[in-house]
């Protein structure tokens, strides 16, 4: 029996080879291929994952544009999302009762944060912006990247804006979030108006990150009230950070690591955490979010070693986009 981690759920599958005649991820074999609703994978393409014994589950995921990572010893398989990040339609998700698709008609500011980031102190200011601008059509949606929901809950109690906890990292995967704070603007029609941006709502850590919260908040107001995002559609496409295959695999290894840590299987969990770091060393969100599950202080020596490592590699921790007027590229800040 294998544990399947996919689409934010945990299921059990008998084997990584699915017997002929059984549905896979909702797809059913028909004479001309594998079909789900009106979509079909031609039989000649499916043939590469069909064997006399059955259908290779990981290979079938690949046919759907998904990546699968298997741990045969721990009998785990993690399957990534099939959605692709692009400016024309923000990837849909449903988490903690909130559906992005159902929020169409409202401008959305997706605010990614975590309890292990100083940006947790900005949540009250984001809530004030939500209260101020919601009558004009903005919804602030907080997305915590904490792997343990109990770490995030004290910080979101009493907040009025939707506050979600992405414990499996699935929304961060969809939007290629490599550190927090990161904010993504999505317009009323579900298109990305401003891609992954390092944006603050207070100046608590301005000496560290060099960012002006007032500039950011005024820019958000201009977008909501006047429709001016500060970026042309061409600039949105230019600056949207599309995940590489290595980044996608890193997040699946992190998902396996988190599951193993939670189940007390520390040694294999640490192995997957190391693999995730090797595949995407710049992904602070993946690496730092696993520290508490591994008994490490995300504000302690391990974090400062991570910062020193990235500094030595020339990797920016904070990645602000061009200035709000759409002018030259802002300097990447390594604080």
C-alpha positions as CSV (number, residue, x, y, z in Angstrom):
1,X,0.0,0.0,0.0
2,X,1.3,3.5,-1.0
3,X,0.2,6.8,0.4
4,X,-0.6,9.3,-2.4
5,X,-0.2,13.0,-1.7
6,X,-2.0,14.9,-4.4
7,X,-4.2,18.0,-4.8
8,X,-4.0,18.7,-1.0
9,X,-5.4,15.2,-0.2
10,X,-3.9,12.1,1.2
11,X,-5.2,8.8,-0.3
12,X,-4.1,5.2,-0.3
13,X,-3.3,3.2,-3.5
14,X,-2.6,-0.5,-3.6
15,X,0.4,-0.2,-5.9
16,X,2.2,2.1,-8.3
17,X,0.9,-0.1,-11.1
18,X,-2.8,0.4,-11.5
19,X,-4.7,-2.7,-12.8
20,X,-6.3,-2.4,-16.2
21,X,-9.9,-1.3,-16.1
22,X,-9.5,1.0,-13.1
23,X,-9.8,4.8,-13.3
24,X,-6.7,6.9,-12.6
25,X,-7.1,10.4,-11.2
26,X,-10.7,10.4,-12.6
27,X,-9.6,9.3,-16.1
28,X,-11.2,6.2,-17.6
29,X,-9.8,4.0,-20.4
30,X,-11.8,3.9,-23.5
31,X,-11.0,2.2,-26.9
32,X,-9.5,5.4,-28.3
33,X,-7.7,6.5,-25.2
34,X,-8.0,7.8,-21.6
35,X,-10.8,10.3,-21.1
36,X,-12.1,12.6,-18.5
37,X,-15.2,14.5,-19.4
38,X,-14.5,15.9,-22.9
39,X,-10.7,15.6,-22.7
40,X,-8.9,12.5,-24.0
41,X,-5.4,11.3,-24.1
42,X,-4.9,9.3,-27.4
43,X,-4.3,5.6,-27.0
44,X,-0.9,5.8,-28.8
45,X,0.4,8.3,-26.2
46,X,-0.9,6.2,-23.3
47,X,0.8,3.1,-24.7
48,X,4.1,4.2,-23.2
49,X,2.8,3.8,-19.6
50,X,0.6,0.7,-20.2
51,X,2.2,-2.6,-19.4
52,X,0.8,-6.1,-19.3
53,X,0.6,-5.8,-15.5
54,X,-1.2,-2.5,-15.6
55,X,-0.7,1.3,-15.9
56,X,2.3,3.0,-14.3
57,X,0.9,5.6,-12.0
58,X,3.8,8.0,-12.0
59,X,4.1,7.7,-15.8
60,X,0.4,8.5,-16.2
61,X,0.8,11.6,-14.1
62,X,3.5,12.7,-16.6
63,X,1.0,12.3,-19.4
64,X,-1.2,14.8,-17.6
65,X,1.7,17.3,-17.4
66,X,2.2,16.5,-13.7
67,X,5.4,15.6,-12.0
68,X,5.5,12.6,-9.6
69,X,8.2,11.9,-6.9
70,X,8.2,8.4,-5.5
71,X,9.8,7.1,-2.3
72,X,9.6,3.3,-2.7
73,X,11.1,2.6,0.7
74,X,8.7,4.7,2.6
75,X,5.9,3.8,0.2
76,X,5.0,7.4,-0.7
77,X,4.2,9.2,-3.9
78,X,3.6,12.9,-4.3
79,X,2.0,14.3,-7.5
80,X,2.2,17.9,-8.5
81,X,-0.5,20.1,-10.0
82,X,-1.2,20.1,-13.7
83,X,-2.0,23.8,-13.8
84,X,0.5,26.1,-15.5
85,X,1.4,29.6,-14.2
86,X,0.7,32.2,-16.8
87,X,-0.5,35.8,-16.9
88,X,-3.8,35.2,-18.8
89,X,-5.4,33.1,-16.1
90,X,-4.2,32.9,-12.6
91,X,-4.1,29.2,-11.4
92,X,-7.3,28.3,-9.6
93,X,-7.3,26.8,-6.1
94,X,-9.7,26.0,-3.3
95,X,-8.3,26.1,0.2
96,X,-9.9,26.4,3.7
97,X,-13.3,27.1,2.0
98,X,-12.0,29.9,-0.2
99,X,-12.2,29.4,-4.0
100,X,-10.2,31.8,-6.3
101,X,-12.6,31.1,-9.2
102,X,-15.6,32.0,-7.1
103,X,-14.0,35.3,-6.2
104,X,-14.0,36.4,-9.8
105,X,-15.3,40.0,-10.1
106,X,-13.1,41.2,-7.3
107,X,-9.5,42.3,-7.5
108,X,-7.4,40.0,-5.3
109,X,-4.2,40.6,-3.5
110,X,-2.7,37.2,-2.6
111,X,-0.4,37.9,0.4
112,X,2.0,35.0,1.1
113,X,3.5,35.1,4.6
114,X,4.5,32.7,7.4
115,X,4.8,32.8,11.2
116,X,8.6,32.2,10.7
117,X,8.8,35.5,8.8
118,X,8.8,39.0,10.2
119,X,6.0,39.7,7.7
120,X,3.6,38.2,10.3
121,X,3.7,41.6,11.9
122,X,2.2,43.1,8.7
123,X,-1.1,41.1,8.9
124,X,-2.9,43.8,10.8
125,X,-2.0,46.4,8.2
126,X,-3.1,44.1,5.4
127,X,-6.4,43.7,7.3
128,X,-6.8,47.5,7.4
129,X,-6.2,47.7,3.7
130,X,-8.8,45.0,3.1
131,X,-11.3,47.0,5.2
132,X,-10.4,50.2,3.4
133,X,-10.5,48.9,-0.1
134,X,-13.0,46.1,-0.1
135,X,-15.9,48.6,-0.8
136,X,-14.0,49.5,-4.0
137,X,-13.6,45.9,-5.1
138,X,-10.4,44.5,-3.4
139,X,-10.2,41.3,-1.4
140,X,-6.9,40.7,0.5
141,X,-6.3,37.0,0.8
142,X,-3.6,35.9,3.2
143,X,-1.8,32.6,2.5
144,X,0.3,31.2,5.3
145,X,3.1,28.9,4.2
146,X,3.4,27.3,7.7
147,X,3.7,23.5,7.5
148,X,2.0,23.2,11.0
149,X,-1.3,25.1,11.0
150,X,-1.1,25.7,14.7
151,X,1.9,28.0,14.1
152,X,-0.2,30.3,11.9
153,X,-3.5,30.3,13.7
154,X,-2.6,32.8,16.6
155,X,-1.6,35.3,14.0
156,X,-4.8,35.2,12.0
157,X,-7.3,35.2,14.8
158,X,-9.7,38.1,14.5
159,X,-8.6,39.1,11.0
160,X,-11.5,40.1,8.7
161,X,-9.8,39.2,5.4
162,X,-9.7,35.5,4.2
163,X,-6.7,33.9,5.9
164,X,-5.7,30.5,4.5
165,X,-3.0,28.0,5.6
166,X,-1.1,26.3,2.8
167,X,0.4,23.5,4.9
168,X,1.0,21.3,1.9
169,X,2.6,24.1,-0.1
170,X,0.2,23.6,-3.0
171,X,-0.7,27.3,-3.5
172,X,3.0,28.3,-3.2
173,X,3.6,25.6,-5.9
174,X,1.0,27.1,-8.2
175,X,2.4,30.6,-7.9
176,X,6.1,29.7,-7.6
177,X,6.6,31.5,-4.3
178,X,10.2,31.2,-3.2
179,X,10.1,33.4,-0.1
180,X,7.8,35.5,1.9
181,X,6.5,38.2,1.9
182,X,5.4,37.7,-1.6
183,X,2.3,39.4,-3.1
184,X,0.5,38.6,-6.3
185,X,-2.3,40.8,-7.8
186,X,-5.1,39.2,-9.7
187,X,-7.7,41.3,-11.6
188,X,-11.5,40.9,-11.7
189,X,-11.2,38.5,-14.7
190,X,-8.7,36.2,-13.1
191,X,-5.6,37.5,-14.8
192,X,-2.4,38.3,-13.1
193,X,-1.9,42.1,-12.9
194,X,1.3,42.1,-10.9
195,X,3.3,38.9,-10.5
196,X,5.4,37.7,-7.5
197,X,6.5,40.9,-5.7
198,X,8.2,41.5,-2.4
199,X,5.8,43.9,-0.9
200,X,5.3,45.0,2.7
201,X,2.5,46.7,4.5
202,X,4.6,48.2,7.4
203,X,8.1,49.5,7.7
204,X,8.9,47.3,10.6
205,X,11.9,45.7,8.8
206,X,12.7,48.4,6.3
207,X,16.3,48.6,7.4
208,X,16.6,45.0,6.5
209,X,14.6,44.8,3.3
210,X,14.9,48.4,2.0
211,X,11.3,48.5,1.0
212,X,8.8,51.3,1.5
213,X,5.4,50.1,2.7
214,X,3.8,53.5,1.9
215,X,4.9,53.2,-1.8
216,X,3.5,49.7,-2.0
217,X,0.2,50.6,-0.3
218,X,-0.3,53.7,-2.5
219,X,0.4,51.6,-5.6
220,X,-2.3,49.1,-4.4
221,X,-4.7,51.9,-4.0
222,X,-4.0,53.2,-7.5
223,X,-4.6,49.7,-8.9
224,X,-7.9,49.3,-7.0
225,X,-9.3,52.8,-7.6
226,X,-7.8,53.7,-11.0
227,X,-7.0,50.3,-12.6
228,X,-3.2,51.2,-12.8
229,X,-1.0,48.3,-11.8
230,X,2.3,49.9,-12.6
231,X,3.1,47.2,-15.2
232,X,2.1,46.7,-18.8
233,X,0.8,43.3,-19.9
234,X,4.2,42.8,-21.6
235,X,6.0,43.6,-18.4
236,X,3.8,41.2,-16.5
237,X,4.8,38.4,-18.9
238,X,8.5,39.4,-18.6
239,X,8.6,39.4,-14.8
240,X,6.3,36.4,-14.1
241,X,8.6,33.8,-12.6
242,X,7.6,30.4,-14.2
243,X,8.7,27.4,-12.1
244,X,11.4,25.2,-13.6
245,X,11.1,21.4,-13.4
246,X,13.7,21.4,-10.7
247,X,11.6,23.8,-8.6
248,X,8.6,21.7,-9.1
249,X,10.4,18.6,-8.0
250,X,11.9,20.4,-5.0
251,X,8.4,21.2,-3.8
252,X,7.3,17.6,-4.1
253,X,10.3,16.4,-2.1
254,X,9.4,19.0,0.5
255,X,5.9,17.7,0.6
256,X,7.2,14.2,1.2
257,X,9.6,15.6,3.9
258,X,6.8,17.3,5.7
259,X,4.6,14.2,5.7
260,X,7.5,12.1,7.0
261,X,8.4,14.6,9.7
262,X,4.8,14.7,10.9
263,X,4.8,10.9,11.1
264,X,8.0,10.8,13.1
265,X,10.1,9.3,10.3
266,X,12.9,11.9,10.7
267,X,15.8,10.3,8.8
268,X,14.0,9.8,5.5
269,X,12.3,13.2,6.0
270,X,15.7,14.9,6.3
271,X,16.8,13.1,3.1
272,X,13.9,14.6,1.1
273,X,14.6,18.0,2.7
274,X,18.2,17.8,1.5
275,X,17.1,16.8,-2.0
276,X,14.7,19.8,-2.1
277,X,17.5,22.1,-1.1
278,X,19.8,20.7,-3.7
279,X,17.2,21.0,-6.5
280,X,16.1,24.6,-5.5
281,X,18.7,26.1,-3.2
282,X,17.2,29.6,-3.6
283,X,13.8,28.5,-2.4
284,X,13.8,30.0,1.1
285,X,10.1,29.2,1.5
286,X,10.7,25.4,1.1
287,X,13.8,25.3,3.1
288,X,12.8,27.5,6.0
289,X,9.2,26.1,6.3
290,X,10.7,22.6,7.0
291,X,12.9,23.8,9.8
292,X,10.3,23.7,12.6
293,X,9.2,20.2,11.6
294,X,12.9,19.2,11.9
295,X,13.3,20.7,15.4
296,X,15.2,23.7,14.1
297,X,14.6,27.3,15.0
298,X,13.6,29.2,11.8
299,X,14.9,32.4,13.4
300,X,18.1,30.7,14.7
301,X,21.5,29.6,13.5
302,X,20.2,27.4,10.7
303,X,18.4,30.4,9.1
304,X,21.5,32.6,9.3
305,X,23.5,29.8,7.7
306,X,21.0,29.7,4.9
307,X,21.3,33.5,4.5
308,X,25.1,33.3,4.4
309,X,24.9,30.5,1.8
310,X,22.6,32.5,-0.4
311,X,24.7,35.6,0.0
312,X,27.7,33.7,-1.1
313,X,25.8,32.4,-4.2
314,X,24.7,35.9,-5.0
315,X,21.0,34.9,-4.6
316,X,18.7,37.7,-3.6
317,X,16.4,37.0,-0.6
318,X,14.0,39.8,-1.4
319,X,13.0,40.2,-5.0
320,X,11.0,43.4,-5.6
321,X,9.7,44.1,-9.1
322,X,10.3,47.3,-11.1
323,X,9.3,50.5,-9.4
324,X,5.6,51.3,-9.2
325,X,5.7,53.7,-12.2
326,X,6.8,50.9,-14.5
327,X,10.3,52.3,-14.9
328,X,13.7,50.7,-14.4
329,X,14.2,47.5,-12.5
330,X,14.5,47.8,-8.8
331,X,17.7,46.6,-7.2
332,X,17.5,43.1,-5.7
333,X,17.9,43.3,-2.0
334,X,20.0,40.7,-0.1
335,X,19.2,41.8,3.4
